[in-house]
Amino acid sequence: MYLTRIPIDISHRKGAQFASSPYRIHAAVEASFPEHAKRVCESGRILWRLDDANGRGDCLWLYVLSPEMPDCASIVDQAGTPTDCEPQTKLYDNVLNNVSCGQCWQFRLKANPVRKVARDKGNVPRDGIRGSIQGHVTEAQQRTWLLDRACAHGFEIMPSASGADALSVSHRYREQFKRDGGTVTLVTAQYDGVLKVTDAQQFRKALGFGIGRAKGFGCGLLTIAPISETR
């Protein structure tokens, strides 16, 4: 597995247009790999996420996790990058292989927190599946969504000095973008905090395969860093 970081300068029109559409980014990420390249392997799959690079909002990092190395030139050609910053790729297997129970990490996750809403019993669709998928819209709902899933993904949220969980929920958006002539709407949120690994196997799976839905559109990628490291 490889983790690649590509700067996107959104102070210029080219970069801003690129970053405004998850569908466009999805297509660009897919195009950065040859047709025969692996999209999924036993360790993980292609995931990506946009992060604020400098805290000012004029430059973003495009993170791409992938079984094979992407061709960054194809993404740079579409989005443009700052002249003083180059794409970087590192082998991610060292991170995955060294995960163990009891470790504590800073983490970041952009996710699509949703719930299934049941339909009336008398209104069963042809496929026999009841319910529809709706996004969690309040901060409390979005926070609970991750807390409820932490254990199944092999971690727990660590408490802060005050005793509350060290979890920040920010960048809460209702994103809309065009796809195949229609409009896609996603509720998204960014999660930052400190976690403790409780199940190394499940946590490695979360790192490699992501958490939640809308993985093709910039959600699901969980990244970790040493607690002393500043993002």
TORKOL-4160 file (C-alpha; in steps of 0.2 Angstrom, whole numbers, padded with zeros to 4 digits, m for minus):
231
<pt num="1" X="0000" Y="0000" Z="0000"/>
<pt num="2" X="0006" Y="0018" Z="m0004"/>
<pt num="3" X="0000" Y="0035" Z="0004"/>
<pt num="4" X="0002" Y="0049" Z="m0008"/>
<pt num="5" X="0000" Y="0068" Z="m0004"/>
<pt num="6" X="m0003" Y="0080" Z="m0018"/>
<pt num="7" X="m0004" Y="0099" Z="m0015"/>
<pt num="8" X="m0019" Y="0108" Z="m0024"/>
<pt num="9" X="m0018" Y="0127" Z="m0025"/>
<pt num="10" X="m0036" Y="0133" Z="m0024"/>
<pt num="11" X="m0031" Y="0151" Z="m0025"/>
<pt num="12" X="m0031" Y="0148" Z="m0044"/>
<pt num="13" X="m0046" Y="0145" Z="m0054"/>
<pt num="14" X="m0039" Y="0128" Z="m0061"/>
<pt num="15" X="m0036" Y="0121" Z="m0043"/>
<pt num="16" X="m0053" Y="0128" Z="m0036"/>
<pt num="17" X="m0063" Y="0120" Z="m0050"/>
<pt num="18" X="m0054" Y="0103" Z="m0048"/>
<pt num="19" X="m0057" Y="0103" Z="m0029"/>
<pt num="20" X="m0075" Y="0109" Z="m0030"/>
<pt num="21" X="m0081" Y="0092" Z="m0037"/>
<pt num="22" X="m0079" Y="0075" Z="m0028"/>
<pt num="23" X="m0084" Y="0067" Z="m0044"/>
<pt num="24" X="m0070" Y="0076" Z="m0054"/>
<pt num="25" X="m0057" Y="0071" Z="m0041"/>
<pt num="26" X="m0063" Y="0053" Z="m0041"/>
<pt num="27" X="m0061" Y="0052" Z="m0060"/>
<pt num="28" X="m0044" Y="0060" Z="m0059"/>
<pt num="29" X="m0038" Y="0048" Z="m0045"/>
<pt num="30" X="m0044" Y="0033" Z="m0055"/>
<pt num="31" X="m0036" Y="0040" Z="m0071"/>
<pt num="32" X="m0019" Y="0041" Z="m0061"/>
<pt num="33" X="m0018" Y="0022" Z="m0062"/>
<pt num="34" X="m0016" Y="0011" Z="m0078"/>
<pt num="35" X="m0032" Y="0001" Z="m0082"/>
<pt num="36" X="m0023" Y="m0015" Z="m0076"/>
<pt num="37" X="m0018" Y="m0008" Z="m0059"/>
<pt num="38" X="m0025" Y="m0016" Z="m0043"/>
<pt num="39" X="m0039" Y="m0005" Z="m0036"/>
<pt num="40" X="m0041" Y="m0017" Z="m0021"/>
<pt num="41" X="m0029" Y="m0029" Z="m0013"/>
<pt num="42" X="m0029" Y="m0039" Z="0003"/>
<pt num="43" X="m0022" Y="m0024" Z="0013"/>
<pt num="44" X="m0034" Y="m0011" Z="0006"/>
<pt num="45" X="m0042" Y="m0001" Z="m0008"/>
<pt num="46" X="m0040" Y="0016" Z="m0016"/>
<pt num="47" X="m0046" Y="0030" Z="m0005"/>
<pt num="48" X="m0044" Y="0048" Z="m0005"/>
<pt num="49" X="m0047" Y="0064" Z="0005"/>
<pt num="50" X="m0044" Y="0083" Z="0004"/>
<pt num="51" X="m0036" Y="0092" Z="0019"/>
<pt num="52" X="m0033" Y="0110" Z="0022"/>
<pt num="53" X="m0014" Y="0111" Z="0020"/>
<pt num="54" X="m0009" Y="0127" Z="0029"/>
<pt num="55" X="m0025" Y="0132" Z="0039"/>
<pt num="56" X="m0028" Y="0147" Z="0028"/>
<pt num="57" X="m0039" Y="0137" Z="0015"/>
<pt num="58" X="m0029" Y="0142" Z="0000"/>
<pt num="59" X="m0020" Y="0126" Z="m0002"/>
<pt num="60" X="m0027" Y="0108" Z="0000"/>
<pt num="61" X="m0018" Y="0091" Z="0002"/>
<pt num="62" X="m0025" Y="0078" Z="m0009"/>
<pt num="63" X="m0021" Y="0061" Z="0000"/>
<pt num="64" X="m0023" Y="0045" Z="m0010"/>
<pt num="65" X="m0021" Y="0028" Z="m0002"/>
<pt num="66" X="m0018" Y="0014" Z="m0015"/>
<pt num="67" X="m0012" Y="m0003" Z="m0018"/>
<pt num="68" X="0000" Y="0004" Z="m0032"/>
<pt num="69" X="0008" Y="0020" Z="m0034"/>
<pt num="70" X="m0002" Y="0034" Z="m0044"/>
<pt num="71" X="0004" Y="0044" Z="m0058"/>
<pt num="72" X="0004" Y="0061" Z="m0049"/>
<pt num="73" X="0008" Y="0070" Z="m0066"/>
<pt num="74" X="m0010" Y="0067" Z="m0072"/>
<pt num="75" X="m0018" Y="0074" Z="m0057"/>
<pt num="76" X="m0006" Y="0089" Z="m0057"/>
<pt num="77" X="m0010" Y="0092" Z="m0075"/>
<pt num="78" X="m0029" Y="0094" Z="m0071"/>
<pt num="79" X="m0027" Y="0103" Z="m0054"/>
<pt num="80" X="m0011" Y="0112" Z="m0054"/>
<pt num="81" X="0000" Y="0113" Z="m0039"/>
<pt num="82" X="0010" Y="0126" Z="m0030"/>
<pt num="83" X="0027" Y="0129" Z="m0038"/>
<pt num="84" X="0036" Y="0127" Z="m0021"/>
<pt num="85" X="0028" Y="0110" Z="m0016"/>
<pt num="86" X="0029" Y="0093" Z="m0024"/>
<pt num="87" X="0019" Y="0077" Z="m0023"/>
<pt num="88" X="0026" Y="0065" Z="m0011"/>
<pt num="89" X="0023" Y="0046" Z="m0010"/>
<pt num="90" X="0028" Y="0034" Z="0004"/>
<pt num="91" X="0026" Y="0016" Z="0007"/>
<pt num="92" X="0011" Y="0013" Z="0019"/>
<pt num="93" X="0014" Y="m0005" Z="0023"/>
<pt num="94" X="0026" Y="0000" Z="0038"/>
<pt num="95" X="0012" Y="0009" Z="0046"/>
<pt num="96" X="0000" Y="m0006" Z="0043"/>
<pt num="97" X="0012" Y="m0019" Z="0049"/>
<pt num="98" X="0017" Y="m0010" Z="0065"/>
<pt num="99" X="0000" Y="m0007" Z="0072"/>
<pt num="100" X="m0003" Y="m0016" Z="0089"/>
<pt num="101" X="m0015" Y="m0016" Z="0103"/>
<pt num="102" X="m0013" Y="m0002" Z="0116"/>
<pt num="103" X="m0005" Y="0011" Z="0104"/>
<pt num="104" X="m0012" Y="0028" Z="0104"/>
<pt num="105" X="m0013" Y="0040" Z="0089"/>
<pt num="106" X="m0019" Y="0056" Z="0083"/>
<pt num="107" X="m0031" Y="0053" Z="0069"/>
<pt num="108" X="m0041" Y="0061" Z="0056"/>
<pt num="109" X="m0056" Y="0055" Z="0046"/>
<pt num="110" X="m0068" Y="0063" Z="0034"/>
<pt num="111" X="m0084" Y="0052" Z="0034"/>
<pt num="112" X="m0101" Y="0052" Z="0027"/>
<pt num="113" X="m0111" Y="0048" Z="0043"/>
<pt num="114" X="m0128" Y="0041" Z="0038"/>
<pt num="115" X="m0142" Y="0030" Z="0045"/>
<pt num="116" X="m0155" Y="0019" Z="0038"/>
<pt num="117" X="m0173" Y="0025" Z="0040"/>
<pt num="118" X="m0186" Y="0011" Z="0040"/>
<pt num="119" X="m0201" Y="0012" Z="0028"/>
<pt num="120" X="m0219" Y="0008" Z="0032"/>
<pt num="121" X="m0222" Y="m0011" Z="0031"/>
<pt num="122" X="m0235" Y="m0008" Z="0018"/>
<pt num="123" X="m0222" Y="0000" Z="0006"/>
<pt num="124" X="m0209" Y="m0013" Z="0002"/>
<pt num="125" X="m0199" Y="m0010" Z="m0014"/>
<pt num="126" X="m0197" Y="m0023" Z="m0027"/>
<pt num="127" X="m0180" Y="m0028" Z="m0021"/>
<pt num="128" X="m0187" Y="m0032" Z="m0004"/>
<pt num="129" X="m0176" Y="m0020" Z="0005"/>
<pt num="130" X="m0184" Y="m0009" Z="0017"/>
<pt num="131" X="m0178" Y="0009" Z="0022"/>
<pt num="132" X="m0168" Y="0023" Z="0014"/>
<pt num="133" X="m0151" Y="0031" Z="0018"/>
<pt num="134" X="m0151" Y="0048" Z="0026"/>
<pt num="135" X="m0137" Y="0058" Z="0032"/>
<pt num="136" X="m0134" Y="0063" Z="0050"/>
<pt num="137" X="m0135" Y="0082" Z="0051"/>
<pt num="138" X="m0132" Y="0088" Z="0069"/>
<pt num="139" X="m0115" Y="0088" Z="0077"/>
<pt num="140" X="m0122" Y="0077" Z="0091"/>
<pt num="141" X="m0128" Y="0064" Z="0078"/>
<pt num="142" X="m0112" Y="0064" Z="0069"/>
<pt num="143" X="m0102" Y="0062" Z="0085"/>
<pt num="144" X="m0112" Y="0047" Z="0090"/>
<pt num="145" X="m0111" Y="0039" Z="0073"/>
<pt num="146" X="m0092" Y="0037" Z="0075"/>
<pt num="147" X="m0092" Y="0033" Z="0093"/>
<pt num="148" X="m0104" Y="0019" Z="0090"/>
<pt num="149" X="m0093" Y="0012" Z="0076"/>
<pt num="150" X="m0076" Y="0014" Z="0085"/>
<pt num="151" X="m0076" Y="m0003" Z="0093"/>
<pt num="152" X="m0080" Y="m0013" Z="0077"/>
<pt num="153" X="m0066" Y="m0005" Z="0069"/>
<pt num="154" X="m0053" Y="m0009" Z="0082"/>
<pt num="155" X="m0051" Y="0007" Z="0092"/>
<pt num="156" X="m0058" Y="0018" Z="0106"/>
<pt num="157" X="m0058" Y="0037" Z="0107"/>
<pt num="158" X="m0047" Y="0043" Z="0121"/>
<pt num="159" X="m0053" Y="0055" Z="0135"/>
<pt num="160" X="m0046" Y="0073" Z="0136"/>
<pt num="161" X="m0039" Y="0080" Z="0151"/>
<pt num="162" X="m0057" Y="0086" Z="0156"/>
<pt num="163" X="m0063" Y="0068" Z="0155"/>
<pt num="164" X="m0073" Y="0070" Z="0139"/>
<pt num="165" X="m0069" Y="0061" Z="0124"/>
<pt num="166" X="m0055" Y="0069" Z="0114"/>
<pt num="167" X="m0065" Y="0070" Z="0098"/>
<pt num="168" X="m0068" Y="0086" Z="0087"/>
<pt num="169" X="m0081" Y="0086" Z="0073"/>
<pt num="170" X="m0078" Y="0100" Z="0061"/>
<pt num="171" X="m0080" Y="0105" Z="0042"/>
<pt num="172" X="m0098" Y="0099" Z="0043"/>
<pt num="173" X="m0105" Y="0101" Z="0025"/>
<pt num="174" X="m0120" Y="0096" Z="0014"/>
<pt num="175" X="m0110" Y="0093" Z="m0002"/>
<pt num="176" X="m0118" Y="0093" Z="m0019"/>
<pt num="177" X="m0110" Y="0089" Z="m0036"/>
<pt num="178" X="m0116" Y="0084" Z="m0053"/>
<pt num="179" X="m0114" Y="0066" Z="m0059"/>
<pt num="180" X="m0120" Y="0058" Z="m0075"/>
<pt num="181" X="m0133" Y="0072" Z="m0077"/>
<pt num="182" X="m0140" Y="0071" Z="m0060"/>
<pt num="183" X="m0135" Y="0079" Z="m0043"/>
<pt num="184" X="m0127" Y="0069" Z="m0029"/>
<pt num="185" X="m0129" Y="0075" Z="m0011"/>
<pt num="186" X="m0118" Y="0070" Z="0003"/>
<pt num="187" X="m0118" Y="0075" Z="0021"/>
<pt num="188" X="m0099" Y="0075" Z="0027"/>
<pt num="189" X="m0090" Y="0078" Z="0043"/>
<pt num="190" X="m0071" Y="0079" Z="0048"/>
<pt num="191" X="m0066" Y="0070" Z="0064"/>
<pt num="192" X="m0050" Y="0073" Z="0073"/>
<pt num="193" X="m0045" Y="0066" Z="0090"/>
<pt num="194" X="m0034" Y="0054" Z="0099"/>
<pt num="195" X="m0038" Y="0035" Z="0098"/>
<pt num="196" X="m0032" Y="0019" Z="0106"/>
<pt num="197" X="m0030" Y="0003" Z="0096"/>
<pt num="198" X="m0040" Y="m0011" Z="0104"/>
<pt num="199" X="m0040" Y="m0024" Z="0090"/>
<pt num="200" X="m0025" Y="m0023" Z="0079"/>
<pt num="201" X="m0032" Y="m0033" Z="0065"/>
<pt num="202" X="m0049" Y="m0023" Z="0064"/>
<pt num="203" X="m0039" Y="m0007" Z="0065"/>
<pt num="204" X="m0028" Y="m0012" Z="0050"/>
<pt num="205" X="m0043" Y="m0016" Z="0040"/>
<pt num="206" X="m0051" Y="0001" Z="0045"/>
<pt num="207" X="m0034" Y="0010" Z="0039"/>
<pt num="208" X="m0034" Y="0000" Z="0023"/>
<pt num="209" X="m0052" Y="m0001" Z="0018"/>
<pt num="210" X="m0059" Y="0015" Z="0026"/>
<pt num="211" X="m0074" Y="0018" Z="0037"/>
<pt num="212" X="m0092" Y="0022" Z="0031"/>
<pt num="213" X="m0100" Y="0025" Z="0014"/>
<pt num="214" X="m0096" Y="0037" Z="m0001"/>
<pt num="215" X="m0078" Y="0030" Z="m0002"/>
<pt num="216" X="m0076" Y="0035" Z="m0020"/>
<pt num="217" X="m0081" Y="0053" Z="m0016"/>
<pt num="218" X="m0067" Y="0057" Z="m0003"/>
<pt num="219" X="m0075" Y="0049" Z="0012"/>
<pt num="220" X="m0068" Y="0035" Z="0023"/>
<pt num="221" X="m0050" Y="0038" Z="0023"/>
<pt num="222" X="m0043" Y="0036" Z="0041"/>
<pt num="223" X="m0025" Y="0043" Z="0044"/>
<pt num="224" X="m0015" Y="0042" Z="0060"/>
<pt num="225" X="0000" Y="0052" Z="0066"/>
<pt num="226" X="0011" Y="0051" Z="0082"/>
<pt num="227" X="0002" Y="0061" Z="0096"/>
<pt num="228" X="0017" Y="0074" Z="0097"/>
<pt num="229" X="0016" Y="0077" Z="0078"/>
<pt num="230" X="0007" Y="0093" Z="0072"/>
<pt num="231" X="m0004" Y="0091" Z="0057"/>
